[in-house]
Amino acid sequence: MTDGDREAREHLVDLLQAYADEAGRLGQAFAAGQGLHRTDAQALLAVLRAERAGAALTPGRLGEEVGLSSGATTAAVDRLERLGHLHRVRDDVDRRRVTLHHDPAGADVGRAWFGPLAARLDAVVADYSPDQLALVTRFLTDVVDAVARHRADMGVPAAVEGGRP
């Protein structure tokens, strides 16, 4: 590997770190603007992602996703429900089972905040060919997998309560 190759790789890692920093700051600003705790915002995003994937979360599964105890999960769900971001739905078959769903009004707040970013990102990816997008997708998938494997190897859970190990 040449010095130029090494510098290019280091620059790429620096850019990934800069992206993570910017995304984190944006998420914190959204949470603060909505009167949410950081873990509340993470919980809301977990509910939205699960719904997009067609698999609504139970409170227990949400706690696992975000790394909260059952009591902290209940408190977060209560706050999000009170603020109109999500609601609980009892299962028709097993009334003891509850799933969490985003509230359309809460989703509107998220779209208002993140919609302009989505438009900017769409404009960025529109300049890439399908082959380039496939390569970038493969790269980012591999990066996410490498970070997740490193986290697991270090004994760090997928989520940590309160944002701290």
Secondary structure, 3 states (H helix, E strand, C coil): CCHHHHHHHHHHHHHHHHHHHHHHHHHHHHHHHCCCCHHHHHHHHHHHHHHHCCCCECHHHHHHHHCCCHHHHHHHHHHHHHCCCEEEEECCCCCCCEEEEECHHHHHHHHHHHHHHHHHHHHHHHCCCHHHHHHHHHHHHHHHHHHHHHHHHCCCCCCCHHHCC
